[in-house]
């Protein structure tokens, strides 16, 4: 009998397993595919590895700006893909090593009852169950995936060669990252978004800035456009990335009475489902499809299972959102529009990276940093960044928002020079 059996070894399930083990629970971790889930195998890690190859390629192409006289660089896409596969494999092996003391079953699971799971031909008896089965790309009726001409964000990571042209349906995080990546590699990219702006939900100025930068790079941007009006035959490939849907098929949740909300596993503030000893965490709960948020939920769920007399709420609202386009984009907390919609009297402070010594040294001056604060209390409410190393800078500001820091506290902090981080001070001084 296990104390906890976890279905899914992505970021939610993996972190839940480690947390439960540290709490003294006997843990079984079940995964039908590869350890690491979407993030390691089909998302964060492989995507950002290819993006880094593209960044190095772009940097090499403008090396004369830095005083280097080199031959015209050439990208070997096969080698870039091999590097990606090696990094994924190495990280996966590292995760396997971290599972000491946890029973890992590489099998497909089905929940028979609130105390029994069928894994392959085995019957697992357990006191608690954690569903951490992740998500999958949403498929559109008009654009069915065929893994040849119409592909998902899973398929595009395994391309053997760089496409001549690429239509991207969906201008969200995934669409913008792949638009930036393949444009850098020489592909003619067109991106279509049904909403009035790219990156719906992000700060309006940031969205407008990335659209302007994309157009400068030769990317065709069609916002407020229905993809049905386009002819797919005009493009080598069509990538459909309009979101992700919870992966719950085949688990047997209907039979158990586990409540679903539009396909998402419904949970309370403690991540407990409608069945008392079954919890859920990560993408399958449908709140944020972000690996770091999944890990956070996984840890909270495991702690609540291990310590039922001291339940913790999974209610941290300050979740950083990072987009690895070129330039990078990151945000946390409230943006300007959201704050004003809540009738908060706000101040908005901005700093353009054109004024940053380090940004000029890097030759990455496109973009700005924008801080929203409460006018009366000076509390920092949210931040939006588009520019160099935005995905790293956001960590400092996530801490500031989470800790309810005031503008005066940032002004009184000494930031090293020359760095990109001093842009935070410059925005507020």
N, C-alpha and C positions, 0 to 999 in steps of 0.2 A: 504493500500500500504506500503510495506516494503522498506527501503532504500537498504538493502542487504539481500539476502537469500543465505544461504550456504548449499550445499549438501555434507554431510559427517561430522561426529563429531569426527574424529580422531585428531591427534596432530595439523594438519594444520587447519582444520575447527574450532576446539575448540579455538585455540589461535587467529584465525581471528575474531571469534565472540566476544571474550573478548576485543580485540583491537578496533573493530568497535563500540562496546557499549561505551567504554571510549571516543571515538571520537564523541559521541552523535548520532550515527545512530540507527535507528529502525531495529532490527536484528531478522531474523528467522533462526534457525539452524535445519536442517532435517537429520535424521539418521535412516536407515532401520534396523540396528542391535543394538549393544550396544554402548553407549557413550564411547569414548576413542579409538575406532578403533582398528587396528591391534596391536599397541604398548601396550595398556592396556590389551587387551583381548587375543591376540594370538601371541604376540611378546615379546617386551622388558621386561615387568613386570613379566609375568608368567615364562618366560624362566630364568630370573635372580633369581627369587625366588627359583626355583628348583636347580639352580646352587649353590646358597648359602647353601641350605640343603646338597648338595653333599660336599661342602667345609667343613662344620662343621663335617660331617661324616668322611671325610678324616683326619681332624685335630684330632678328637676323637681317630681314629685308631692309630695315632702316639703320643698320649698324654704322653706315658712314656718318650719320648724325652724331655718333659718339666717337668719331675719329678712327673708326676701324675700316681698313680697306680689305674687303673679302670678296670672294667670288659670289655670284648670284646664288643664294641658297635654294635648295630643292627639298621638298618634303617627301619623305618615303612613308606613305600612308600605311603600308603593311607593317613597317617597323613601329609606327606610332600605335597601331592596334596591338602588336605584340607586347609593347611596354604596358599598355592598359591591362591586358590579360595577366601579365606577370604581377602587376601591383594587386589586382583583384585576388589572384591565387595566394600571394604572400599574406595579405591581410586575412583571407579566409583561414589559412593555416594557423595564423596567430590567434584567431577567435577560437578555433578548435582546441588549441592548447590551454586557453583560459577556462575551458569547461571542466577542468579536473574536479571530480566529486559530483558531477551532474551527469545523469544518464541521457545521452543524446541518441535519438532514434531518427534515422534518415528514411522516414516512411510517411505515407499519406494517412491522415487521421480523420476519424469520424466519431462524433460524440454520441454514445449510446444512451447514457443517462447522466445525471449530475454527478455520478460517482464512477462512471466507466467510459473509457475511450478505446475505440478499436484502432490500432496502429498496425497496418499490414494485416498479418494473421494473429497478432497478439491482442489480448485484452488487458488494458492498463486500468488498475483500480487506484482511485485518487480521492483525496478529501476536497481539494479545490481544483478548479480549472481556470486557466487564463487563455482567452482567445486573442491571438496576436497575429492574425493571418494577412494583414497588410491590405494592399489595394492593387488594382490593375488599370491599364489605360482605358478610358471611355471610348467606345466605338460608335460612330455615327451611322445611322441607317443609310444615308445617302453616300457614305464613303467607307464601305466595308474593308477591313484589313485583308490584304491578300499576300502580304510579306514580299511583294515583288514591286508593284508600282504604287500601291497605297499602303503605307507602313505606319507602325506605332513607334513610340519613343523607345520601346524595347528593341524593335527590329533595326532601327537606325544605328545603333551602337555596334552592329555586326557587319556593316557594309565592308565590302572588299575593295571598293574604289570610291574616289570622290565623285559625286554626281555633277554633271554639267549644269543642271538647273534643279531647283528645289522649291516646291510650293509648300508653305507651312500654314496649316489651318489651325488657328489658335495663337493669339499673341500674348499668352500668359508667360509665366516663368520659364517653362520648358521650351516654348516656342521661341522666346527671345534668346535663350542660351544657344539653341541649335542654329538660329539665324546668324548670330554673331560668329559661332564656330565655323560654319560652312562658308560663310562669306569670306572669312579670313583665309580659308583654304582655296578660294578661287571659284566657288560655286555661285551662279547667278540665283539669288534668293528673293523670293516674294513671300511676304507674310500677310495673312488675312486675319482680321479680328472683327467679330460681330459687334462688339461693344464700341463706343465712341473713341476709346483710347486703348493703346497697348497697356499691358499690365493693369487690368481693372482692379481697383482696390488700393493701388499704390498712389502716392502723392501725384497730383495732376501735373505739377511742374516737372517732376522727375520723368513721368511718362512722356511728356512733350519733348523733353531733352533727349531721351533715348531714341525717340522717333526721328528727331533732327539728325542725330549722330548716325543712325542707321542709313538714312537717306544719303548722307555724305559718303558713306562707305559703298553706296551703290545698291543697297537693299531696298526693294520696292515695298512700301508699307501701305496697306489698304485697311484702314480702320473703318468702323461702321459699315462693314461690307459682308454680305452673305457669300460664302464660298461657292454656293450652288450656281452663282453667275459666271464662274470661271470654267474654262475647258482644261481638264486634267491632262489632255494630250499635249498641251503646250509645255509640259514640264517632264523632266526625266523621272522625278520622284515626287510623291505627295506625302508629306508627314502630317498626320492628324494627331494633335495634342491639345485636346479641349478639356482636359481634366482627368481625374482618376476616380474610380469607383471602388468601394469596399469589396474585398474578396471573401465571401462567406459561403459560396456555393458548395454543396456536398457535405457540409459539417453536420447537418441534421438539426439545425436550430429550431425550425418550425415544429418538429416533433417534440422538442423539449420545452417549448413555450418561451424561448428566449425572444424578447421583444425586439423588433427591428423598426427603424425609423427611416423610410425611403431607402432601404437597403443597408443602412448603417446599423451597427450593433448599438442599441440604446443603453446608455449607462447613466448612473447617478453621479453626484459630485465626488464619490469615492471610487468610481470606475467599476461599480458593481452592476451587473445586469439584473433583469427581472427575476432571474433564478439566483437565490441567495449565495450559493457557493461558486457561482460562475462569474468571473470578471472579464473585462476586455480592455485592451490598450492599443494605441497606435492608429494607423490609417483606417483600420476596420471600424473605428468609432466615428470617423468622418469629420473630425473637428479641423485639424490641420494635417495635411499630408507632408510632414516635415520629419526627417529622421531624428533631429534633436528633440522635437516635441514627443515623438514616439518613445524615445529613450526615457524621457521625463515621466511619461505616463506609465511605462513599464515598471520603473522603480517605485513609483507611488503605489501601484496596484500590488506589487510584491510586499511592500511594507505593510499595507493594510491587511493582506492575507496573513502575514506573519504576526501582526500585532493588532488583532481585532478590537482590543480595548483602547487603542490610541489611534483612531482612524485619521488619516490626513486627506484633505481635499486637494484634488488636482485642479487648482483654480488660479495658477499663476498666469496672468494675462499678458505678460511681457515676453512674447516669443519673437526672437529676431527672425526676420525673413531675408534671405540672401539670394541674389541672382548673379550668376557668374558669367554675365555678358561682358563685352568690352566697350565702354568701361563697366565696372561692377556696380551693382545697386544693392543697397541694404536699408532696412527700416525696422523700427521697433516702436511700440506704443502708438499714440494717436498721431495721425497726420493732420495738417492744417484744416482740411475740410471736415474731418471727423470731429475735431475739437470744437469747431464753430457750430457744427450740427448739434452738439451737446450744449450749446449756448454758453460755452466757456469763454471768458474774456482772455484772449491770448496775445502774447508777443511772438513774433517770428523773427529769428536771427539767421542770417545766411552768410556763408563764406564761399567765394568762388575759388576753385583750385588754381586758377590763373595766378592768384596771389601767393601761392605756396612755393617756397624755395625748393622743397623736396619734389613736389610735383613737376617742377621745371627740370630738375636734375634727372628725373625718370622719363621726362618727355611725355607725361600723361597729365595734361592740364585741363582736359574736358570734364566739366561737371561741377558740382557744388555740394555743400553740406548745409542742411536746414534743420534748425532746432525750434521746436514749439514748446512754449512754457506758459504757465499761468501768470497773467500780468500782475495780479495782486500778491500772490505768495511766492512767485519766482520759481515754483517747482517745475522741473523739466518733465513734460508730458509725453513727448515723442520726438523721434528723429528720422529724417529721410536723407540718404546719401546716394549720390551718383558720382563716381569718380574712382581714382586709384585706390586699391586696397580697401574698398568700402566694406567688404565682407569681414575684414579684420577689425576695422575701426568701430564697427557696430557693437563689438563686445564691450568696449569701454562705456558706450552710451546705454547699452542694455543694463549694465550695472547702475548707471546714474538714474535711469528711469525706475528700475526695480527698488532702488534705495531711496527714492523720492528726494534726490539731491536738488539743490537750488542753484540757480545761475551763479550766485555769488560764491558758492563753494567751488565751482569750476574755475571762476576768475581768479580765485586765490590759490589754485593749484599750479605748480611749475611743470610745464611740459618741455621735454627735451627739444633742442633745435640742432640741425634741421630735421624735422620729422613730419610725416603726414598728420600725426596725432595732434600737433599743435594747432592744426586747423580748427579743432574744437574750441580751443581758447580764443583763436582769432575771430571766430563767429560770434563770440559772446562778449568780447572786451569792449 
